[in-house]
């Protein structure tokens, strides 16, 4: 029997190194499940372990199930993917000076719909609220991931079939594949089988290595952008569908032509969003090439859960990783599990595992090390290279920096909450020249600033501040003014520029989320302004956030 213990050991070490509590993993070939693991806790407080029967929320992997059910209706000639979406959903309206949005565009995330903020439990209203925004580009020309779009598709399934979304997915996808342990929607009746999700205690700042994790907000959920919960074994059955060209154990659930349509990229995801790899999006499924292998699959993210399903078409192996945790990157362990299984099957030595994540380790520390000075206050931040990482010294502060992503680091000290330190350089491989911390800029001693402060309308100062909603997916953000530019600062450390909308003016204009000169499906408006402070931020496609 194949010895998978080294893989289990690696997964156990990986789980201990990331902000997650429970983990379920399965590896399969085209015929059967080869390996499963259940690690950590389903409920940390109760000390109840993850078992083979524990379900996890799979998030956006469920989009591929929505797509499968819709394309069965296309096969049956009950839907046409190329006609305007309004022909199938007469109430759908989104102002546009471009061509009509079709089912195909929504399936491939090229319709230009907002991502969505899950601002209401009445999710159908999110689709109706699209009439209050407008199409930002010709449909089909750019990629922009939209949960709202797949909610529309879930409602389309309900309207066409006359059934609720959960029943459609259960009858058309889960039952034919023998996925008897999978819940098509999340309800209180099935909650007892599910692992508890976990999020950081502090939801308004970048995660720190030793931050406390608390149970995530629980929600009933049953719409098309990602509502199923499943076990690792059941998801291995689902992965086999993608390894066998759309065929389950009982036969095909979509035609060969439809399967090809689903898995053939309709657009490169880098045409509109920042992706490191050459990813393409088909009809509800992602395709990419790496190291001579062709992978198809999807990731999933909900409040307190992360998941990934990958099918290696080249080696005929699939993997699923389900975990209860926060902002966990499952791609690395998924790739290693596939490499390990291929080596074992081929009688080769097991590959060396990748290093487990260590946020205190930094490549090329000398690029960042130096003294940085705030030219308006004289405050100095001293960054030192120590023991393979970076250490920050400032007045009253001596702390190890923790890597977030790109060139952003968390300084785990209350004096630097809630913003990360973002290092900036003149070129990709050059020493960093500046540190941005919220609205503040620190310049390397002896260097010239990378930019000057631009003039800006004085009313912009009213828009800065901290905004919140009670929506658990997008709960809060800050708006900062730095060098004459407005930025959205997200709790995870991410940052996006706000650019005045070209067609708006006046005391409460809209701002596009993204760099100047680029179209965007996302915008925010600050209104009303009372006593020189904006009280509310309204988001594209609906959703309001209120000044704290």
N, C-alpha and C positions, 0 to 999 in steps of 0.2 A: 504494500500500500504506500502511496506517495506520502512523503513526510513534509507536511505543511507547518510544522512547529516553528521554524524560523520566521515564517510570515506572521504567525500569531504573535511571536515575541516582538517583532517590529511594530505591529499594530498596537500592541499593549503599550509600548514605549511612546508611540506617536500620540495615543490618546492621552497619556499623562502629560504631554508637552503642549497640548492645545487647549483652548477654552471650551471643552466639551466634557460631558459626564458619561454618556452611554454610546455604544457603537455596535452595529450589526453589519456583517460583511458576508458576501457570497461571491464565489467564482464559479463559472459554468463554461462548458463547451457547447457545441450545437445540440447535444443529446441530453446531457444531465448535469446536475450540480456536482462540482468537484470538491468544493470546500465551503464551509460556513464557520463563522466565528461570532460569538456574542460576548461582548466585553463591557465592563463598567456597570453603571447602575441605571435602571429604568426610573427609579425614584431615589434621589440622593438622601433625602430626609428619612425615608423608610428603610434605606439600605437594601432595597429590593433589586436584584441583579437583572440585567438584560438577559432574556431567554430567546429561544428560537421562535416563540409565539409573540414576542413583543412587537408591536407595530410602531412605526415612525412616520411622521409626515414627510411625504416625498416632494412637496412643493411643485415647482414648475416641470418636473418630469411628467406631471399630469397633463401638461399641454399636449404632449404627444398622444395621450389617450383621447383628448378632445379631438385632435386632428384625425386619428384613426376612425372615430365614430362618424365624423363629418364626411370623410372620404368614402366610407361605406355607402353613405347616401349619394355621393357623387357617382360611385359605381352603379348604384341602382337608378341613376338618372332622376333623382329627386332634388338634386342641387346642381347648379352650374357655377364653378369657381371663378368664371370669367365675366359674369354679369355684375352690375353694381350691387353692393351689399344691401342697399335700400330696396332692391327688388325682392329680397328675402325677408328683410326687417323694415317694413314701411315706415316705422317710427324713427329709424336712424337718420340723423341729419348732422352734417359737419360742413360749415361754410367752406367753399374752396373756389379758387380761380383756376384750378387744375382739373385734370380728368377725374372721372368717378373712382371711388374706392371700391374695390371688388373683394370677394371672399379670398381670392388668392393673395391679395396684398396683406390682408389681416393675418392670414395663416403664416406668412413669411416675415412679419414685422416690418413691412415696407410701406405701410399706409400713412405713416406720419402721425399716428395717434400718440397722445401722451402716455408715459409709463404708467401713471395711476398712483394715487396715494392711499387707496383703501380708506377713504375718508368717511364711509358710511357702511353699516352692516347691510343696508338695502342696496346691494351691489348693482342691481339693474339701473338704478339712478345714475351710476357713473357713466353708463353708455348714453343715457338721455342727455347728460350734462355736456356731452361733446359738442352740442349745438352752440355752446357759449365760447368755443375756441375756433380755430380755423386750421385748414391743412397747410403745413409749412413748405411742402415741396410736391413735385409730380409723383404720384404714387408709383412705387416700384423702383425708384431711383436711389433711395438711401435706406439704410437699416436703422431702426430705432426700436428697441425692445419695449413691448407694451403689454402689461398685464391687463389693462382695460380692453385691449383688442381681443384677448382670449376670453374675457368675460362675455363680450359680445357673442363670441362663437358658442359659448355654453348656452346662452339664451336662444341662439339660433337653433341649436339642437332641440331645446325644449319646444320651441314654436313649431318646428317641422314634424317632430315625432308625437307631440302631445303628452310626453312624459316629463317627469322631473329629471334634472341633470344626472343625479346619482343613479337612477334606474337605467338611463341610457347607457352610461359607462359600464355598469354592472352587466347588463344584458349583451352589449355589443363587444366588450373588451375583456372584462374579468372572467365571466363564465366560460367563453370559448377557450380561454387560455388556462383554465383550471386554477385561477388565482382566488381560491376560496377563503384565504385569510386576509384579503385586502378589503378595506372599506372604501367605497367610491367617494364618500363625503364624510366630513367630520361632524359627529353629533355627540350629544351627551350619552346616548345609548352605547356608543363604541369607545368612549373615552377610557374606560377601565382597562382596555387592552393596550393602550398607547403609552409609550414612554413620556415622561415629563420633559418639556423643552426648557432650556436654560439660557438666560441672558445676563449681562452684567448688572450689578446693583446700581451702578451709575450709568444712566443712559444718555448723558449729555456730554461725554468726553471720550477720547480714545481709550480703548481697553488697556489696562495695565496687567502685567504678567501675573501678579498676585491678587488681582481684584476678585471679590466675591461674586459667584454666580448665584442667581435666584431663579425660581420657577417663572417661566414666561407666561404672559397673559394667555388664557385659554379662550378660544373662539370656536363656535360652530361655523362651518364653512362648507359651501356646496356649489361652487361656480367653476367656470371652465378654465381658469388660469392656474389651478393647482390645488385641488381639495382632497385627493386620496391619501390614505395612510396604509402602509403595507409592511410586511416582514421581508427579511433578506431572502428567504427561500422563494417567496412569491415573486419578488422582483427579479430573481434569477430566471424564473419562467418568462417574465416579461423580456428580459435581455435575450433569451433564446428566440423570441419572435424576430428580433432585429438581426440575429445571426443566421436566420433561416428565411430571409427574404419575405417576411410577412406571414410566415406559416407557423401556426401553433401545433400542438400534438394532435388536435382534431382536424387540422387542415388550414388553408389560408383564411385570413380574416379580411384581407383586402386583395384586389387583383394584382398581378405582377406589375402591370403598368402603373397602378396607383402607388404601389410600394416604391417603385423607381422614382415617381414624382415626389414622394415624401422625402426620400433620402438624397436626391440630387440637389445641391445647393442652388437656390434661386438668387442668392446675393451673397457677396463676401461681407461678413459682419464688420470688417474694418471700414466699409463705406458708410460712415456715420458714427461709429463708436470706436473706442480705443481697445483693440484686441492685439495681444502680442503674437498669437499664433494665426495661421491661415485658416480661420474658421469660416464655414459657409452655413447658412440657414436654409433648410428646405421647408417642408410643410410640417412644422411642429417638431423637427428633429435637427440636431446640429451635426455637421460633418467636418472632419479636419484630418489633415495628413501630418504625420510626425515620425521621423526616423524610419521611413519606408513603410509605415503602417497606415491603413485607412481606418479611422475610428468614426463611429456614429454614436450618438447618445444625447444626454441632456443632464444638466444640473438642476438642483432644486434648493430653494431657500424659503423658509417661513420663519415666523417669530419663534426662535429657540431651537430650530432644526436646520440641518444641512444634509444634502444627499447628492449622489451622482450615480448615473448608470452609463457605462461605456461598453460598446461592443466593438471588438477588434476584428474587422472583416478579413484582415490578412491572415491572422493566426486562428480565427474561428473560436475565440475566447471572449467571454464577457465578465464584467465585474459590477457589483453594486455595493456602495457604501452608504449607510444610513447612520446619522449621528445626531445626538441631542446636544446642541451647543451653539456658540455664537461666532459668526464670521470665520468659519473654519474652511480652509482650502483643502478639499478632498481630492483634487486632481492628482497630486503627487503620489499618495498612497494607492490610488486606483491604478495608475500606470505601473507602479512597482508590483502590485498584485498580479497584473496581467503578465508582466515579464517573468515573475516567479513561476506562475502556472505554466507558461510556455517552456521554461527551462526544465521543470519537473517532467512535463509530458514528453519532452524530447530527450530525456535521459542525460541532461546536461547539469553541471553544478549550479546551484541556486545563485543568482546574482547578488552582489553586495547591496544591502538596502541603502537607500538615500539617508542622509542625516535627518534626524527628527528636527522639527522647527526649534530654533533658539533665537529669540528676539534680541538677545544681548550680543550676538556675534555679528560683526559688520565686515564686509569685504572692503579692502582699500580704505582703511581708517584714515590714512594720511591725507586723503583728498578732503576730508571734512575738518581735520584738526586745525585749531588756530583760535585767535581772539577776534570776536565780533563786537562792534560797538554801535549802540543806538545813537545816531548823530544828533538827535533832538534832546536826549536826556543824559548822554554820556555813560549809560549803563553798559557794562561789558559782560558778555557771555564767553567763557573760556571752554573750548572743546578740546579734550585731550584723548589721545589714543592710548588705551590701557587694556592689557590682557585680551586682545582680539576684539575689543569693543570700543565704544565712545563714552566718555564721562563728561558731564557738565559741571562746571564750577561757576558759581555766581554768588552774589552777596547772600549769605544764609542758605546756599544751596550746594549740595555735593551729591550727585545722583548719576546712576548708570542710565544711559539712553536706551530705549527699546525701539527696535525697528518696526515700522508700520508697513509701508510699501513705498516704491519709488525712491524718493529722497526725503521722506517724511519719517520723523521719529517722535516717540512719546517721551517726555521728561516726567517721570512718575513722582511729581512733587506738587503740592497744592499751589505753590507760587506760579506754576505754569499751566494750571487748569484754565479753561477747558481745551486749549488749542495745542496742536502738535508744533514741533519745530520743523519747518520746511526749508531745506537747503537748496540754494540756487547757484548755478554756475553759468558762465558765458558759453560753454560748450559741453558736449556730453561727457568727455573724458578729462575735462579740466578741473582744477581745484575749485571748490565752492567759494563764492564771493559774498553771498548774503545768507542770512537766516530770516525767514518770515515767521512771525509768531502772532497770529491774529492780525491786528492792525499795525503791529510794530515791525520795523525792519532794522536788522543789525547787519552792519557791513564789516567785512574782514579788515582788520587794521592794516593800513598801508595800501588798500585797494580803493578804486573808484566805484560808486554805486552802479548797478546795472541799469537803472532807469531813474528818471526824475519824477517828482509828483506832478501829475497833470491837473489842470484846472477842472473843476466840477461844479455843478449847480449846488448852491448851499442847501436846497431842500433835501438833497440826498442824505444828509446827516440824520434826518428824521426817520429814515428807513432802517438804520442800524439797530441791532438789538437781538434778543433771544425770543423765538416764536415757538409755540407748542400747540399740539392738538391731542386729543385722546385716542387717536388712531394708533394701534400698536406697531404697524409696519413702518410708518414714517412719523415718528412721534415729535421730533423737534429739530430745529436748526438755528443757526445764528447768521446774521448778516453783518459783515464788517466793511469798513471803508479804509482802503490802503492805497496810498499814492494816487488818490483821485479816482480809484476804481472800486466798485462794489463787488463783493464776493459772497457766495453762499458757503458757509462753513458747516460741514456735516459732523455729527458726533463721532463717526469712525475715523475722522482725520482728513477726509476728502474735502476738496475745495473746488468750486466752479465759479468762473467770472459771470457777472450779470451785465448784459449789454442792453442799452435802451432799445426798445422795440421801434423799428423804423417808421411804423404807422401811428405811433402814439405820442402824445405830448400832454402838457398840462400838469396839474398838481399831483396826480396819482397815475403816472404812466406805467405801462407794463415793461418788464425787463425780460429779455430772452435769457435762458440759462445756457451759457456757452460763450465761446470766444466771438469777438466782433468779426463780421463777415461770413459767419457760418449760420445756415438755417437751423432752427431748433423747434422741436415739438413741445418743448417745455417753456413756460413763462410764469412769472410771478408778478402780482400787482399789490402795492401797499396802499391800503385804504380801509378806513378813513385816517386822516392825520389830524390829531387833536393836541393842542398845546405843543406843537412841533415834534410830535412823536406818532409814528404810524401804530395803530392799534391792532391791525390785522394784515396778514399776508394771504392773498387769494391765489390758488394754484390753477394752472391750466387743466381744464377738464373737471374742475370742481375740487373742493377741499379748502378749508380755511385753517390757518394757524394764527394764534393770538399771542400778542406780546406778553411776556412773562413779567 
